[in-house]
Amino acid sequence: MTFIIFDLEATCWEFRPPQMVQEIIEIGALKLDEYGEEQDRFNSFVKPVIHPQLSPFCQKLTTITQVDINRAATFPKVCERFMDWIGVHNDEDYLLCSWGGFDKRMLIQDCKLHRMDYDWVEPHINLKEQYHEIKRLHRTRSLRHAIEVEGLSFEGTYHRGISDAENLAKLFVCYLDVWRY
């Protein structure tokens, strides 16, 4: 089993107008083997097509610039590279792991937007939900909080796909034999 620990960043607005559709702007992921050892990593910006101009709020929150996005490929190309990296087309045995359900929903939404198959997203577990069950917490906490509770240090830039994936991978390894899938 290969574990794909991933995090997405998406277009965002400070006061999100109801007609604004979010799109993925970064995919960050680590590939771990069954022992929790890192095998590889994937990181790519994604150029949004519905709202190609990032809001100042989004740029400040994620530190992703308009130049980063302008230079990026659109979702279909990045998604195909991501799927190839995972091994989806080679019938690899993998499990997508994210902090919450947002990342899975965004992958499915962007696949639908670009008329791509999304059944490859189904092997997925929500680590945030399971972590809160494991720790018997009454309310959900942020990834940063969970990292600190475990005595780990958050490294990198918060709200960046690759940094959040790296930190989530550290937490994932702490409970490697506990996660349900």
GUKE-959200 format. One line per field, with one value per residue: residue number from 1; residue in three letters; x negated, y negated, z negated of N, C-alpha, C in turn. Coordinates in nm, 3 decimals, always signed. Layout:
nr <- c(NUM;...)
rest <- c(ALA;...)
nX <- c(X;...)
nY <- c(Y;...)
nZ <- c(Z;...)
caX <- c(X;...)
caY <- c(Y;...)
caZ <- c(Z;...)
cX <- c(X;...)
cY <- c(Y;...)
cZ <- c(Z;...)
END
This chain:
nr <- c(1;2;3;4;5;6;7;8;9;10;11;12;13;14;15;16;17;18;19;20;21;22;23;24;25;26;27;28;29;30;31;32;33;34;35;36;37;38;39;40;41;42;43;44;45;46;47;48;49;50;51;52;53;54;55;56;57;58;59;60;61;62;63;64;65;66;67;68;69;70;71;72;73;74;75;76;77;78;79;80;81;82;83;84;85;86;87;88;89;90;91;92;93;94;95;96;97;98;99;100;101;102;103;104;105;106;107;108;109;110;111;112;113;114;115;116;117;118;119;120;121;122;123;124;125;126;127;128;129;130;131;132;133;134;135;136;137;138;139;140;141;142;143;144;145;146;147;148;149;150;151;152;153;154;155;156;157;158;159;160;161;162;163;164;165;166;167;168;169;170;171;172;173;174;175;176;177;178;179;180;181)
rest <- c(MET;THR;PHE;ILE;ILE;PHE;ASP;LEU;GLU;ALA;THR;CYS;TRP;GLU;PHE;ARG;PRO;PRO;GLN;MET;VAL;GLN;GLU;ILE;ILE;GLU;ILE;GLY;ALA;LEU;LYS;LEU;ASP;GLU;TYR;GLY;GLU;GLU;GLN;ASP;ARG;PHE;ASN;SER;PHE;VAL;LYS;PRO;VAL;ILE;HIS;PRO;GLN;LEU;SER;PRO;PHE;CYS;GLN;LYS;LEU;THR;THR;ILE;THR;GLN;VAL;ASP;ILE;ASN;ARG;ALA;ALA;THR;PHE;PRO;LYS;VAL;CYS;GLU;ARG;PHE;MET;ASP;TRP;ILE;GLY;VAL;HIS;ASN;ASP;GLU;ASP;TYR;LEU;LEU;CYS;SER;TRP;GLY;GLY;PHE;ASP;LYS;ARG;MET;LEU;ILE;GLN;ASP;CYS;LYS;LEU;HIS;ARG;MET;ASP;TYR;ASP;TRP;VAL;GLU;PRO;HIS;ILE;ASN;LEU;LYS;GLU;GLN;TYR;HIS;GLU;ILE;LYS;ARG;LEU;HIS;ARG;THR;ARG;SER;LEU;ARG;HIS;ALA;ILE;GLU;VAL;GLU;GLY;LEU;SER;PHE;GLU;GLY;THR;TYR;HIS;ARG;GLY;ILE;SER;ASP;ALA;GLU;ASN;LEU;ALA;LYS;LEU;PHE;VAL;CYS;TYR;LEU;ASP;VAL;TRP;ARG;TYR)
nX <- c(-0.085;-0.058;-0.078;+0.065;+0.006;+0.160;+0.219;+0.420;+0.434;+0.657;+0.835;+0.947;+1.139;+1.171;+1.426;+1.619;+1.797;+2.116;+2.135;+1.880;+1.665;+1.449;+1.122;+0.858;+0.528;+0.283;+0.113;-0.019;-0.213;-0.314;-0.460;-0.431;-0.564;-0.450;-0.568;-0.585;-0.787;-0.924;-0.888;-0.873;-0.798;-0.550;-0.480;-0.300;-0.191;+0.130;+0.309;+0.590;+0.906;+1.165;+1.169;+0.908;+0.752;+0.591;+0.716;+0.623;+0.640;+0.618;+0.360;+0.213;+0.283;+0.194;-0.060;-0.109;-0.178;-0.052;-0.215;-0.325;-0.098;-0.026;-0.231;-0.181;-0.046;+0.283;+0.554;+0.625;+0.380;+0.197;+0.328;+0.324;+0.048;+0.018;+0.180;+0.035;-0.201;-0.111;-0.042;+0.193;+0.279;+0.137;+0.248;+0.167;+0.161;+0.300;+0.365;+0.533;+0.474;+0.589;+0.616;+0.906;+1.217;+1.224;+1.017;+1.054;+1.312;+1.257;+1.082;+1.257;+1.453;+1.300;+1.220;+1.471;+1.540;+1.360;+1.433;+1.326;+1.244;+1.313;+1.310;+1.077;+1.022;+1.156;+1.032;+0.977;+0.898;+1.006;+0.804;+0.821;+1.075;+1.048;+0.828;+0.937;+1.123;+0.951;+0.809;+1.017;+1.144;+1.361;+1.414;+1.316;+0.977;+0.707;+0.457;+0.208;+0.237;+0.274;+0.024;-0.140;-0.032;-0.117;-0.379;-0.546;-0.715;-0.583;-0.676;-0.785;-0.562;-0.252;+0.066;-0.026;-0.042;-0.250;-0.399;-0.202;-0.138;-0.381;-0.396;-0.161;-0.227;-0.419;-0.257;-0.088;-0.259;-0.301;-0.074;-0.059;+0.013;+0.269;+0.460;+0.769;+0.864)
nY <- c(+0.119;-0.216;-0.530;-0.838;-1.139;-1.433;-1.781;-2.056;-2.382;-2.648;-2.883;-3.179;-3.411;-3.697;-3.772;-3.560;-3.578;-3.445;-3.352;-3.286;-3.041;-2.807;-2.705;-2.468;-2.566;-2.481;-2.173;-1.969;-1.695;-1.395;-1.078;-0.789;-0.480;-0.155;-0.152;-0.407;-0.553;-0.812;-0.814;-0.970;-1.300;-1.540;-1.846;-2.115;-2.412;-2.531;-2.660;-2.854;-2.862;-2.971;-3.191;-3.348;-3.542;-3.591;-3.673;-3.949;-3.871;-3.590;-3.563;-3.668;-3.493;-3.238;-3.279;-3.239;-3.365;-3.581;-3.559;-3.302;-3.148;-3.229;-3.116;-2.850;-2.525;-2.431;-2.270;-2.006;-1.915;-1.922;-1.754;-1.509;-1.459;-1.434;-1.209;-1.018;-1.022;-0.922;-0.666;-0.578;-0.491;-0.262;-0.072;-0.081;-0.017;-0.237;-0.498;-0.788;-1.054;-1.307;-1.616;-1.657;-1.690;-1.867;-1.868;-1.632;-1.681;-1.908;-1.803;-1.628;-1.814;-1.983;-1.793;-1.727;-1.980;-2.001;-1.790;-1.534;-1.197;-1.091;-0.882;-0.780;-0.921;-0.813;-0.611;-0.716;-0.870;-1.062;-1.226;-1.418;-1.387;-1.124;-1.157;-1.320;-1.147;-0.947;-1.089;-1.162;-1.414;-1.693;-1.895;-1.996;-2.048;-2.250;-2.154;-2.253;-2.287;-2.019;-1.914;-2.051;-1.958;-1.697;-1.728;-1.790;-2.000;-2.256;-2.297;-2.499;-2.681;-2.783;-2.704;-2.638;-2.408;-2.202;-2.234;-2.193;-1.928;-1.800;-1.838;-1.710;-1.453;-1.391;-1.378;-1.172;-0.949;-0.916;-0.782;-0.557;-0.282;-0.299;-0.435;-0.398;-0.227)
nZ <- c(+0.000;+0.088;-0.053;+0.010;-0.094;-0.098;-0.016;+0.075;+0.218;+0.281;+0.491;+0.328;+0.133;-0.076;-0.176;-0.070;+0.217;+0.308;+0.575;+0.651;+0.756;+0.622;+0.722;+0.763;+0.685;+0.607;+0.571;+0.335;+0.232;+0.062;+0.105;-0.070;-0.188;-0.310;-0.557;-0.636;-0.528;-0.333;+0.014;+0.240;+0.372;+0.470;+0.624;+0.742;+0.898;+1.006;+1.273;+1.249;+1.424;+1.427;+1.253;+1.308;+1.190;+0.893;+0.572;+0.359;+0.090;+0.108;+0.212;+0.001;-0.210;-0.119;-0.019;+0.245;+0.557;+0.821;+1.042;+1.005;+1.056;+1.316;+1.463;+1.443;+1.540;+1.655;+1.472;+1.592;+1.710;+1.494;+1.316;+1.456;+1.451;+1.176;+1.125;+1.274;+1.127;+0.882;+0.966;+1.066;+1.322;+1.350;+1.198;+0.931;+0.579;+0.378;+0.133;+0.080;-0.140;-0.343;-0.531;-0.647;-0.457;-0.248;-0.052;+0.097;+0.196;+0.355;+0.550;+0.683;+0.766;+0.942;+1.130;+1.238;+1.341;+1.550;+1.703;+1.646;+1.544;+1.211;+1.038;+0.938;+0.713;+0.504;+0.326;+0.034;-0.279;-0.558;-0.752;-0.949;-1.067;-1.165;-1.338;-1.535;-1.644;-1.743;-1.938;-2.095;-2.087;-2.132;-1.959;-1.629;-1.531;-1.406;-1.162;-1.229;-1.508;-1.589;-1.519;-1.699;-1.945;-1.937;-1.990;-1.787;-1.548;-1.350;-1.024;-0.750;-0.534;-0.643;-0.504;-0.252;+0.002;+0.029;-0.208;-0.407;-0.344;-0.402;-0.680;-0.760;-0.689;-0.882;-1.109;-1.028;-1.027;-1.298;-1.383;-1.230;-1.247;-1.334;-1.184;-1.008;-0.719)
caX <- c(+0.000;-0.125;+0.002;+0.045;+0.042;+0.167;+0.291;+0.448;+0.471;+0.758;+0.868;+1.026;+1.170;+1.193;+1.571;+1.649;+1.928;+2.178;+2.117;+1.740;+1.633;+1.309;+1.047;+0.728;+0.414;+0.159;+0.119;-0.142;-0.191;-0.425;-0.428;-0.492;-0.543;-0.372;-0.641;-0.585;-0.908;-0.897;-0.939;-0.879;-0.708;-0.492;-0.435;-0.274;-0.088;+0.234;+0.367;+0.737;+0.962;+1.288;+1.123;+0.763;+0.685;+0.597;+0.752;+0.516;+0.657;+0.566;+0.215;+0.157;+0.306;+0.118;-0.190;-0.117;-0.166;+0.010;-0.318;-0.329;+0.022;-0.033;-0.329;-0.138;+0.044;+0.420;+0.583;+0.615;+0.240;+0.138;+0.396;+0.270;-0.086;+0.039;+0.229;-0.078;-0.293;-0.048;-0.041;+0.334;+0.293;+0.062;+0.318;+0.094;+0.246;+0.272;+0.469;+0.521;+0.494;+0.587;+0.666;+1.042;+1.281;+1.216;+0.925;+1.121;+1.421;+1.200;+1.034;+1.375;+1.513;+1.220;+1.230;+1.601;+1.532;+1.281;+1.485;+1.230;+1.286;+1.273;+1.320;+0.945;+1.017;+1.231;+0.956;+0.942;+0.938;+1.004;+0.720;+0.869;+1.187;+0.996;+0.743;+1.023;+1.177;+0.841;+0.776;+1.143;+1.164;+1.501;+1.425;+1.203;+0.862;+0.628;+0.339;+0.100;+0.263;+0.248;-0.121;-0.195;+0.012;-0.199;-0.517;-0.621;-0.719;-0.533;-0.783;-0.740;-0.465;-0.113;+0.152;-0.093;-0.016;-0.361;-0.432;-0.097;-0.152;-0.498;-0.361;-0.061;-0.298;-0.480;-0.148;-0.042;-0.353;-0.280;+0.040;-0.063;+0.084;+0.399;+0.556;+0.861;+0.886)
caY <- c(+0.000;-0.345;-0.638;-0.969;-1.242;-1.550;-1.902;-2.147;-2.522;-2.685;-3.025;-3.218;-3.553;-3.726;-3.759;-3.483;-3.597;-3.314;-3.307;-3.255;-2.898;-2.784;-2.612;-2.430;-2.643;-2.409;-2.036;-1.925;-1.558;-1.304;-0.936;-0.710;-0.336;-0.098;-0.175;-0.550;-0.613;-0.892;-0.759;-1.074;-1.412;-1.606;-1.981;-2.190;-2.514;-2.505;-2.785;-2.848;-2.911;-3.049;-3.318;-3.336;-3.645;-3.562;-3.787;-3.987;-3.787;-3.456;-3.574;-3.689;-3.372;-3.123;-3.326;-3.205;-3.490;-3.577;-3.511;-3.155;-3.093;-3.256;-3.025;-2.711;-2.457;-2.420;-2.150;-1.875;-1.873;-1.896;-1.637;-1.391;-1.437;-1.387;-1.072;-0.936;-1.015;-0.830;-0.532;-0.544;-0.418;-0.136;+0.009;-0.080;-0.014;-0.363;-0.557;-0.933;-1.093;-1.453;-1.671;-1.703;-1.646;-1.972;-1.833;-1.532;-1.750;-1.996;-1.720;-1.583;-1.931;-2.027;-1.689;-1.747;-2.105;-1.978;-1.668;-1.425;-1.093;-1.119;-0.763;-0.758;-0.996;-0.739;-0.554;-0.835;-0.879;-1.194;-1.213;-1.511;-1.320;-1.010;-1.206;-1.369;-1.027;-0.883;-1.174;-1.187;-1.559;-1.731;-1.984;-1.978;-2.138;-2.271;-2.069;-2.315;-2.254;-1.875;-1.897;-2.100;-1.867;-1.576;-1.761;-1.810;-2.141;-2.285;-2.353;-2.549;-2.790;-2.741;-2.728;-2.604;-2.266;-2.112;-2.243;-2.125;-1.784;-1.754;-1.834;-1.607;-1.325;-1.367;-1.335;-1.043;-0.845;-0.896;-0.692;-0.469;-0.155;-0.328;-0.484;-0.300;-0.244)
caZ <- c(+0.000;+0.093;-0.109;+0.073;-0.191;-0.010;-0.056;+0.186;+0.195;+0.381;+0.497;+0.212;+0.117;-0.217;-0.197;+0.051;+0.279;+0.336;+0.713;+0.677;+0.750;+0.593;+0.806;+0.708;+0.736;+0.574;+0.520;+0.270;+0.185;+0.033;+0.124;-0.176;-0.177;-0.421;-0.682;-0.661;-0.470;-0.214;+0.139;+0.343;+0.346;+0.587;+0.594;+0.863;+0.902;+1.105;+1.323;+1.251;+1.551;+1.407;+1.194;+1.318;+1.110;+0.749;+0.487;+0.266;-0.029;+0.139;+0.225;-0.133;-0.289;-0.070;+0.033;+0.387;+0.631;+0.953;+1.135;+0.989;+1.121;+1.459;+1.523;+1.420;+1.634;+1.606;+1.393;+1.660;+1.728;+1.363;+1.261;+1.524;+1.395;+1.039;+1.135;+1.317;+1.013;+0.785;+1.023;+1.091;+1.449;+1.340;+1.099;+0.803;+0.460;+0.309;+0.051;+0.065;-0.280;-0.357;-0.658;-0.621;-0.333;-0.147;+0.057;+0.182;+0.267;+0.457;+0.661;+0.757;+0.831;+1.056;+1.233;+1.304;+1.415;+1.672;+1.765;+1.626;+1.450;+1.073;+0.954;+0.879;+0.586;+0.402;+0.215;-0.044;-0.419;-0.620;-0.871;-1.052;-1.133;-1.241;-1.447;-1.642;-1.709;-1.816;-2.053;-2.166;-2.096;-2.113;-1.843;-1.539;-1.548;-1.284;-1.146;-1.308;-1.648;-1.607;-1.513;-1.826;-2.051;-1.927;-2.023;-1.663;-1.511;-1.216;-0.940;-0.621;-0.529;-0.663;-0.388;-0.128;+0.024;+0.001;-0.351;-0.484;-0.319;-0.477;-0.822;-0.776;-0.681;-1.015;-1.197;-0.977;-1.070;-1.443;-1.403;-1.112;-1.269;-1.395;-1.084;-0.947;-0.574)
cX <- c(-0.089;-0.030;-0.035;+0.098;+0.041;+0.245;+0.306;+0.466;+0.564;+0.778;+0.960;+1.040;+1.201;+1.340;+1.624;+1.789;+1.987;+2.155;+1.972;+1.713;+1.484;+1.250;+0.912;+0.620;+0.280;+0.193;-0.017;-0.119;-0.322;-0.374;-0.505;-0.467;-0.470;-0.439;-0.648;-0.709;-0.871;-0.966;-0.960;-0.789;-0.666;-0.449;-0.417;-0.168;+0.009;+0.296;+0.520;+0.790;+1.088;+1.255;+0.970;+0.685;+0.702;+0.634;+0.632;+0.520;+0.593;+0.413;+0.149;+0.168;+0.210;-0.028;-0.212;-0.090;-0.094;-0.088;-0.329;-0.216;+0.018;-0.127;-0.286;-0.054;+0.184;+0.441;+0.570;+0.471;+0.176;+0.199;+0.345;+0.131;-0.075;+0.084;+0.118;-0.176;-0.241;-0.060;+0.099;+0.348;+0.221;+0.125;+0.239;+0.196;+0.212;+0.393;+0.440;+0.556;+0.484;+0.643;+0.802;+1.093;+1.270;+1.133;+0.987;+1.232;+1.368;+1.146;+1.151;+1.437;+1.434;+1.217;+1.362;+1.598;+1.462;+1.318;+1.384;+1.291;+1.237;+1.287;+1.187;+0.930;+1.081;+1.147;+0.898;+0.983;+0.917;+0.929;+0.765;+0.980;+1.135;+0.908;+0.828;+1.093;+1.071;+0.813;+0.898;+1.166;+1.309;+1.521;+1.300;+1.097;+0.788;+0.512;+0.225;+0.116;+0.230;+0.097;-0.184;-0.158;-0.075;-0.346;-0.607;-0.626;-0.670;-0.644;-0.725;-0.641;-0.324;-0.029;+0.073;-0.082;-0.129;-0.399;-0.329;-0.105;-0.271;-0.465;-0.256;-0.126;-0.364;-0.374;-0.098;-0.129;-0.336;-0.172;+0.052;+0.019;+0.225;+0.504;+0.641;+0.878;+0.938)
cY <- c(-0.124;-0.450;-0.769;-1.073;-1.373;-1.665;-1.990;-2.288;-2.558;-2.836;-3.058;-3.370;-3.577;-3.713;-3.693;-3.510;-3.462;-3.264;-3.268;-3.106;-2.884;-2.685;-2.586;-2.517;-2.581;-2.269;-2.004;-1.787;-1.486;-1.162;-0.859;-0.562;-0.286;-0.115;-0.324;-0.621;-0.690;-0.832;-0.868;-1.188;-1.476;-1.746;-2.056;-2.296;-2.478;-2.638;-2.773;-2.909;-2.995;-3.187;-3.316;-3.439;-3.613;-3.688;-3.823;-3.902;-3.650;-3.460;-3.590;-3.560;-3.260;-3.155;-3.284;-3.333;-3.470;-3.524;-3.359;-3.090;-3.112;-3.160;-2.879;-2.656;-2.455;-2.284;-2.020;-1.826;-1.838;-1.770;-1.509;-1.357;-1.381;-1.241;-0.976;-0.915;-0.918;-0.686;-0.484;-0.456;-0.284;-0.041;+0.024;-0.079;-0.136;-0.406;-0.705;-0.969;-1.244;-1.493;-1.733;-1.654;-1.746;-1.929;-1.731;-1.599;-1.839;-1.916;-1.674;-1.700;-1.975;-1.922;-1.704;-1.871;-2.085;-1.847;-1.553;-1.322;-1.129;-0.998;-0.731;-0.828;-0.916;-0.670;-0.667;-0.818;-1.023;-1.182;-1.305;-1.446;-1.205;-1.054;-1.251;-1.254;-0.959;-0.958;-1.205;-1.337;-1.593;-1.828;-1.969;-2.085;-2.149;-2.171;-2.123;-2.281;-2.108;-1.847;-1.937;-2.009;-1.741;-1.602;-1.775;-1.960;-2.157;-2.353;-2.397;-2.662;-2.735;-2.786;-2.724;-2.453;-2.174;-2.116;-2.171;-1.974;-1.727;-1.739;-1.726;-1.468;-1.291;-1.316;-1.196;-0.929;-0.816;-0.792;-0.590;-0.342;-0.175;-0.370;-0.370;-0.331;-0.118)
cZ <- c(+0.000;+0.039;-0.042;-0.025;-0.113;-0.070;+0.067;+0.134;+0.309;+0.381;+0.380;+0.207;-0.029;-0.254;-0.071;+0.103;+0.319;+0.477;+0.744;+0.654;+0.724;+0.692;+0.739;+0.771;+0.696;+0.525;+0.463;+0.212;+0.157;+0.051;+0.017;-0.152;-0.302;-0.557;-0.719;-0.609;-0.344;-0.093;+0.245;+0.300;+0.477;+0.543;+0.724;+0.839;+1.014;+1.144;+1.326;+1.381;+1.533;+1.353;+1.193;+1.236;+0.961;+0.672;+0.400;+0.138;-0.007;+0.148;+0.088;-0.217;-0.249;-0.035;+0.178;+0.465;+0.764;+1.057;+1.128;+1.068;+1.272;+1.531;+1.517;+1.535;+1.572;+1.540;+1.471;+1.674;+1.594;+1.301;+1.326;+1.472;+1.254;+1.039;+1.179;+1.203;+0.907;+0.835;+1.053;+1.215;+1.448;+1.240;+0.969;+0.690;+0.376;+0.227;+0.038;-0.079;-0.291;-0.493;-0.630;-0.487;-0.220;-0.027;+0.152;+0.263;+0.380;+0.576;+0.748;+0.833;+0.954;+1.166;+1.309;+1.392;+1.549;+1.742;+1.764;+1.532;+1.311;+0.982;+0.885;+0.743;+0.472;+0.294;+0.129;-0.189;-0.468;-0.752;-0.983;-1.135;-1.222;-1.358;-1.565;-1.716;-1.796;-1.946;-2.140;-2.191;-2.065;-1.997;-1.757;-1.561;-1.416;-1.279;-1.232;-1.457;-1.676;-1.607;-1.646;-1.943;-2.053;-1.960;-1.903;-1.634;-1.368;-1.138;-0.807;-0.637;-0.541;-0.544;-0.257;-0.115;-0.018;-0.147;-0.436;-0.465;-0.397;-0.626;-0.850;-0.771;-0.814;-1.112;-1.157;-1.029;-1.220;-1.471;-1.288;-1.129;-1.324;-1.292;-1.029;-0.800;-0.512)
END
